[in-house]
């Protein structure tokens, strides 16, 4: 199972989290987020192992802004976390990037919104629906995942914590690709608790 640790913004913390060998690290370039990574120097990412994917997370950003950020930070993955149209996903896939499209989930009907994006990205991310586009620390009803019948693999996000690791282990959906870890593993917004992350990864079923 892939592990993506999102909301990184402090250089020293980036290094510490990278030592846990996650598959991806996420950096949020949305100014309204308390985990905004726009002040992070690109040098903080230069020493990351090549095996760790670097994900730029954007919310309703212009194409040019996204392109400038991913070039500056040498990112390989773009996460569209707002109301971006499928055409934007297609554009970046053609450019050679891996694209993740996020969807807020509250009810089974929300999965219908994924259909136009089936060919516009390589991965979906299912988060708890909120007006602030994630980072709430709250889970949606994970039983709803049984209603997802799409062909695109997905990350599970929203309220994942050490306390619910056993519940996560019971999810057997064939398209579950990985977990997106964020606010429930922090001592402050953007500052990850290394001990808690390490414990979670070691005890995840």
ZIZI-V536874 format. One line per field, one symbol per residue. psi: psi as a letter, one per 30 degrees, with the letter a starting at -180 (. if undefined). Layout:
BEGIN
psi: ???
END
This chain:
BEGIN
psi: kkkkjlgkfkeeeeeeeeffhlekkkkkijffkfgkgffkkfffffgkkffjkjkkkkjhlkeeeeeeeeeeghlfkkjjgbhkleeeeeefeffglkkkkkkkkfleffffffefgegglfklkjlkklfghagfgklljffffffkglfkllkkljgklefgeeeeffjgkfgjfakjkcfghlflkfjkjeeeeeeeeegk.
END
